[in-house]
Amino acid sequence: MNVVETKQDLRNTLESFMNNQQSIGFVPTMGFLHEGHVKLIEEARKANDVVVLSIFVNPLQFGPNEDFDSYPRDAVRDDAIAIQAGVDVLFRPQVEEMYPEEPSYTVSVQNRVNVLCGKSRNGHFDGVATVLTKLFHLVQPNRAYFGMKDAQQVAVIDGLIEEFHFPIELVPVQTVREEDGLAKSSRNVYLNEKERAEAPILYKSLTRAKETIVHGERKKQVIIDQVSSLIESESSGTIDYVELLSYPDLKEVEVINGKIIIAIAVKFTNARLIDNITIEV
Ligand code: AMP
C-alpha cells in the first residue's frame, strides 16, 4: 500500500493508473477504521482496478462545540486495517495540505439540509460537500463509496455529483452492525459501559417501527411516537431527533407511502449516535 500525504504525491501516484485507463474506486473516511469502512473498501475492491482510501478529519464539517479535537485517531492501526482490506493508495493529508489558508470558496448545500443532521449541525454538509469536491478533483475516481449509515450524506452527495457534473458513480453501501444491532461507528468508543449496553435500542426501535409499518400503520406521527418512547424508556440518551421523511428527497410526509427513511440521533454523555432504516411501502 502506498501512503501519500501531499496532493502532489497523490497526483504522481495516480498518474500511471490513469494513463493505463485503470478504474479507480474511492472511499473517503475520517479514519479510526472499523468493519463499516472495511465493507466500503471491499465493495470498491470488487469493482475497480485501484482502491484509494482517504483519511482526513475535516475541520470544516465540525461545529465549534463538536468533537473535532477529540475525534479518535490511530494511524498505525488504520494502516494495518487498510492493508488487510486491500487498499492500494492511502491519502492522509494534514489539515494544512487540504486548507493551506482560510478557504476563499466553499460549497453551500441548498437542498436536503434543513432536516435531520443538517438542522442540528449547522454548516456540516457545506463542510462535507466542500471537502468532497476537493477530494473528487484530486482522486478523479470512477466510483465513490458511501455508507447508508449516513443516509442524509448519501442523498446530499448524490445531488452534488449530479449538479456539479462529476463523472462519478455513487455506490451506497448498507450499514454494518455489531451483533446486537448497534451500527458500527468510530464514536462508539466514547460510550460508557452502561450506555453501550443501552445503545442497541436505537436499531431495535427502528426495526420495531418497520414491523408496525409492515403491519399496516401509515401515520407518520404514530411511528415517530413509537420510536421516541422506546428510546426514552430504555436508554439514558437524549433524543436529538426522530424523523420520518421521503428518501432520497428528504421531504416531509404525513402519510407513509413510497420509499421513506426513519432516522434518529441520540446524544449520550460523550457521543452522539445516529442510525436509520429505509423502507419501501
Ligand atoms: P466516517 O469515517 O465516519 O466519515 O465514515 C466514512 C464512510 O464510512 C462514510 O461513507 C460512512 O457512511 C461509512 N460508514 C461509517 N460507519 C459505517 C457502517 N457502520 N456501515 C457502513 N458504512 C459506514
Residues whose N, C-alpha, C, O or C-beta is under 5 A from the ligand:
A	BS01	AMP	P28 T29 M30 G31 G36 H37 Y145 F146 G147 M148 K149 D150 V173 Q174 T175 V176 A183 K184 S185
